[in-house]
């Protein structure tokens, strides 16, 4: 059950980082032929507030019994552009609040960084990430070229759900959404990436479609195919997960700035969980909502 919980947290953070389609100053805009250009070109000194809400249900069959874990998780974070070197931008990321509820037939747990006195001890390690900043450097293509300070957020965290290398790959999938050329309504583009979750790697193939542009807002539809394979780690020797699924949703992006105003995503994943040669079917469904505002 611990590993299923970890999967849920990792999945949320991977998706929540989708919010990082930040502020452009000349990088994005409407061209003379009616197409739009979207690039990663944050302006130094800008700051953004994002709220991510994830509602997730994890169902696992074990020894003929179905176990369902319902998880609600809210994350509030601040992104500040603190520097620029050429086309590379340095951002400071701070998690301002993390709240989580986890309910199953055996136990109910809750954590809120704003109310730690009434939080479950099992979830208090989430508080290690709150009000402590890490930084990353991103180039204009949306690639994470450097990540600093995340390991220090969770000292002694060899067993933490997210490592710095995992975070790098998950952050990259969020930033790496831009088309490599100007697009018009009806145009599509694709990308692929791999995300490490410690005991397994998730491969995601994405297709984006620009549906419309109205009042300076671009509406983009997204569909993804998700597959997994075991990671080459010591943990993977005991835990194996064979997962396949899809993710669909929509994003609203301000054309002039590139700011992600909001997104709604749905994810369905099915497969098997193999722990020490004991296999069990598992199904994960998630609904994720992201809203972003300039501070």
PLY file of the C-alpha trace (Angstrom):
ply
format ascii 1.0
element vertex 295
property float x
property float y
property float z
element edge 294
property int vertex1
property int vertex2
end_header
0.00 0.00 0.00
2.89 2.35 0.72
4.14 2.03 -2.84
0.67 2.65 -4.25
0.50 5.80 -2.15
3.90 6.84 -3.47
2.67 6.26 -7.01
-0.25 8.56 -6.36
1.94 11.35 -4.98
4.43 10.98 -7.82
1.68 11.00 -10.42
0.23 14.18 -8.95
3.52 16.05 -8.88
4.37 14.93 -12.42
1.01 16.31 -13.68
0.96 19.37 -11.46
4.18 20.59 -13.02
2.17 21.03 -16.23
1.39 24.45 -14.85
4.80 25.80 -15.83
3.96 27.30 -19.23
5.06 30.63 -17.83
5.38 34.24 -18.90
6.73 35.23 -22.32
8.02 38.66 -23.28
8.18 38.63 -27.04
8.65 34.87 -27.34
4.99 34.16 -27.95
2.54 36.05 -30.14
0.39 36.23 -33.25
2.19 36.30 -36.60
1.16 38.17 -39.75
-0.22 34.98 -41.34
-2.53 34.35 -38.38
-0.40 31.61 -36.82
0.85 31.82 -33.26
4.33 31.18 -31.88
4.73 29.73 -28.40
8.16 29.58 -26.81
9.63 29.52 -23.32
10.94 33.02 -22.65
10.15 34.06 -19.07
10.70 37.69 -18.14
13.08 38.34 -15.26
11.31 39.57 -12.14
7.91 38.01 -12.87
6.19 35.80 -10.34
3.22 33.41 -10.56
0.89 31.59 -8.21
-0.49 28.20 -9.15
-3.07 25.97 -7.49
-3.26 22.29 -8.42
-6.11 20.04 -7.33
-5.87 16.29 -7.90
-8.65 13.82 -7.16
-7.35 10.28 -7.49
-8.73 6.78 -6.94
-6.45 3.74 -6.76
-8.05 0.28 -6.82
-5.96 -2.82 -6.19
-7.01 -6.47 -6.00
-5.13 -8.44 -3.36
-5.90 -12.08 -2.45
-9.37 -11.85 -3.92
-10.23 -8.58 -2.19
-10.56 -5.15 -3.76
-8.84 -2.33 -1.91
-9.62 1.23 -2.96
-7.61 4.25 -1.88
-9.15 7.66 -2.55
-6.67 10.51 -2.48
-7.30 14.25 -2.68
-4.27 16.49 -2.92
-4.00 20.26 -3.23
-0.74 22.09 -3.92
-0.09 25.82 -4.02
3.24 27.01 -5.38
5.07 30.16 -6.41
7.36 30.44 -9.43
9.69 33.45 -9.61
12.08 34.25 -12.46
15.25 35.36 -10.69
17.76 35.49 -13.52
18.50 35.14 -17.21
21.57 34.21 -19.21
20.94 34.41 -22.92
17.81 32.40 -23.63
18.16 30.42 -20.38
15.97 31.44 -17.45
16.51 30.67 -13.77
13.41 30.09 -11.66
12.96 29.77 -7.91
10.15 27.36 -7.01
8.48 27.37 -3.59
5.65 25.11 -2.41
3.45 27.36 -0.26
0.90 24.77 0.83
0.35 21.02 0.52
-2.86 19.34 1.68
-3.73 15.68 1.27
-6.48 13.27 2.28
-6.09 9.51 1.87
-9.02 7.24 2.66
-9.36 3.46 2.45
-11.21 0.67 4.23
-8.43 0.33 6.81
-7.46 3.88 7.67
-8.19 7.53 6.92
-5.35 10.04 6.95
-5.13 13.77 6.34
-2.37 16.36 6.18
-2.47 20.12 5.72
0.67 22.23 5.99
-1.56 25.06 7.26
-2.82 22.87 10.13
-0.06 20.47 11.10
-1.40 19.95 14.64
-4.28 17.90 13.25
-2.30 16.10 10.55
-1.53 12.38 10.38
2.07 11.58 11.42
2.45 9.28 8.39
2.03 12.22 6.02
3.97 14.90 7.87
7.07 14.34 5.73
5.21 16.23 3.02
5.82 19.33 5.11
9.54 19.08 4.41
8.83 20.57 0.99
6.78 23.57 2.19
8.27 27.10 2.33
11.65 25.81 1.17
12.80 26.82 -2.28
14.75 25.07 -5.01
15.88 26.46 -8.34
16.03 25.30 -11.92
17.37 26.65 -15.19
15.27 26.22 -18.32
16.19 26.96 -21.94
13.84 28.36 -24.58
12.89 24.85 -25.74
11.56 24.02 -22.27
14.42 21.70 -21.36
15.65 21.57 -17.76
19.37 22.22 -18.05
20.08 22.50 -14.31
18.31 21.68 -11.04
19.63 22.88 -7.68
18.56 22.53 -4.07
15.77 19.97 -4.31
17.67 17.24 -2.47
18.17 19.63 0.45
14.39 20.02 0.76
14.14 16.47 2.07
17.32 15.70 4.07
18.04 12.02 4.51
15.37 11.30 1.93
16.71 8.23 0.19
13.23 6.75 0.58
11.42 9.95 -0.44
8.78 9.60 -3.15
10.55 12.04 -5.47
14.30 12.26 -6.10
16.04 15.16 -7.78
16.52 13.14 -10.97
12.84 12.18 -10.96
11.85 15.80 -10.47
14.06 16.89 -13.36
12.37 14.49 -15.76
8.90 15.35 -14.51
9.53 19.09 -14.72
10.85 18.64 -18.24
7.65 17.00 -19.39
5.74 20.03 -18.11
7.84 22.64 -19.86
8.32 20.62 -23.01
4.90 21.35 -24.52
5.71 23.97 -27.13
5.39 23.36 -30.90
8.66 23.66 -32.80
7.07 25.98 -35.37
4.17 28.47 -35.62
0.74 26.82 -35.53
-2.80 27.67 -36.63
-6.12 26.26 -35.40
-6.33 22.62 -36.46
-2.56 22.06 -36.40
-1.10 19.30 -34.23
2.32 18.53 -32.81
3.86 15.67 -30.84
6.50 14.94 -28.25
7.60 12.07 -26.04
9.43 11.76 -22.75
10.25 9.33 -19.97
9.64 9.96 -16.27
11.46 8.02 -13.54
9.47 7.10 -10.42
12.25 5.13 -8.74
11.00 1.58 -9.20
9.66 2.14 -12.72
9.84 4.47 -15.70
6.76 5.93 -17.34
6.92 6.65 -21.07
4.46 9.23 -22.37
3.65 9.98 -26.02
1.72 13.23 -26.37
-0.33 14.80 -29.14
-1.36 18.45 -28.91
-3.91 20.22 -31.09
-4.55 23.95 -31.31
-8.35 24.11 -31.37
-9.00 27.84 -31.36
-7.67 31.28 -30.52
-10.17 33.79 -29.12
-9.60 37.06 -27.28
-5.91 36.29 -27.05
-6.42 32.88 -25.45
-5.29 29.68 -27.17
-7.26 26.52 -26.39
-5.16 23.39 -26.81
-6.41 19.82 -26.60
-4.03 17.15 -25.38
-4.08 13.35 -25.57
-1.40 11.01 -24.27
-0.52 7.34 -24.32
1.22 6.08 -21.17
3.30 2.91 -20.86
5.75 1.66 -18.23
8.77 -0.56 -17.81
10.83 -1.52 -14.71
13.64 0.80 -13.71
17.16 -0.52 -13.28
17.32 0.11 -9.54
17.60 -2.07 -6.46
14.01 -1.26 -5.53
12.82 -2.47 -8.93
14.10 -5.97 -8.15
11.27 -6.43 -5.65
8.62 -4.15 -7.13
7.45 -4.39 -10.73
4.55 -2.53 -12.27
3.21 -3.05 -15.76
0.97 -0.07 -16.47
-0.75 1.28 -19.56
-3.16 4.15 -19.88
-4.31 7.37 -21.46
-4.51 11.00 -20.49
-6.78 13.59 -22.10
-7.61 17.19 -21.43
-7.45 20.81 -22.41
-5.23 23.81 -21.72
-6.00 27.53 -21.96
-2.89 29.60 -22.66
-2.54 33.37 -22.98
-1.04 33.92 -26.45
0.75 37.17 -25.63
2.53 35.86 -22.54
2.45 32.07 -22.80
0.90 31.90 -19.33
-1.12 28.78 -18.55
-4.42 30.18 -17.26
-6.00 26.83 -16.58
-6.05 23.16 -17.50
-8.29 20.16 -16.91
-6.83 16.66 -17.29
-8.23 13.15 -16.85
-6.00 10.10 -16.51
-6.86 6.40 -16.60
-4.15 3.81 -15.98
-4.49 0.03 -15.61
-2.00 -2.76 -15.10
-0.45 -5.16 -12.61
1.51 -4.62 -9.42
4.11 -7.35 -8.76
5.71 -7.42 -5.31
8.02 -10.37 -4.61
6.30 -12.49 -7.27
2.81 -11.70 -5.97
0.81 -10.09 -8.76
-2.24 -7.90 -8.28
-4.33 -5.88 -10.75
-4.28 -2.13 -10.16
-6.27 0.74 -11.64
-5.59 4.45 -11.16
-7.95 7.24 -12.23
-7.16 10.91 -11.73
-8.82 14.26 -12.37
-6.43 17.20 -12.23
-7.29 20.89 -12.34
-4.69 23.66 -12.55
-5.20 27.41 -12.31
-2.51 30.05 -12.67
-2.37 33.79 -11.97
0.31 36.41 -12.27
1.26 37.94 -8.92
0 1
1 2
2 3
3 4
4 5
5 6
6 7
7 8
8 9
9 10
10 11
11 12
12 13
13 14
14 15
15 16
16 17
17 18
18 19
19 20
20 21
21 22
22 23
23 24
24 25
25 26
26 27
27 28
28 29
29 30
30 31
31 32
32 33
33 34
34 35
35 36
36 37
37 38
38 39
39 40
40 41
41 42
42 43
43 44
44 45
45 46
46 47
47 48
48 49
49 50
50 51
51 52
52 53
53 54
54 55
55 56
56 57
57 58
58 59
59 60
60 61
61 62
62 63
63 64
64 65
65 66
66 67
67 68
68 69
69 70
70 71
71 72
72 73
73 74
74 75
75 76
76 77
77 78
78 79
79 80
80 81
81 82
82 83
83 84
84 85
85 86
86 87
87 88
88 89
89 90
90 91
91 92
92 93
93 94
94 95
95 96
96 97
97 98
98 99
99 100
100 101
101 102
102 103
103 104
104 105
105 106
106 107
107 108
108 109
109 110
110 111
111 112
112 113
113 114
114 115
115 116
116 117
117 118
118 119
119 120
120 121
121 122
122 123
123 124
124 125
125 126
126 127
127 128
128 129
129 130
130 131
131 132
132 133
133 134
134 135
135 136
136 137
137 138
138 139
139 140
140 141
141 142
142 143
143 144
144 145
145 146
146 147
147 148
148 149
149 150
150 151
151 152
152 153
153 154
154 155
155 156
156 157
157 158
158 159
159 160
160 161
161 162
162 163
163 164
164 165
165 166
166 167
167 168
168 169
169 170
170 171
171 172
172 173
173 174
174 175
175 176
176 177
177 178
178 179
179 180
180 181
181 182
182 183
183 184
184 185
185 186
186 187
187 188
188 189
189 190
190 191
191 192
192 193
193 194
194 195
195 196
196 197
197 198
198 199
199 200
200 201
201 202
202 203
203 204
204 205
205 206
206 207
207 208
208 209
209 210
210 211
211 212
212 213
213 214
214 215
215 216
216 217
217 218
218 219
219 220
220 221
221 222
222 223
223 224
224 225
225 226
226 227
227 228
228 229
229 230
230 231
231 232
232 233
233 234
234 235
235 236
236 237
237 238
238 239
239 240
240 241
241 242
242 243
243 244
244 245
245 246
246 247
247 248
248 249
249 250
250 251
251 252
252 253
253 254
254 255
255 256
256 257
257 258
258 259
259 260
260 261
261 262
262 263
263 264
264 265
265 266
266 267
267 268
268 269
269 270
270 271
271 272
272 273
273 274
274 275
275 276
276 277
277 278
278 279
279 280
280 281
281 282
282 283
283 284
284 285
285 286
286 287
287 288
288 289
289 290
290 291
291 292
292 293
293 294
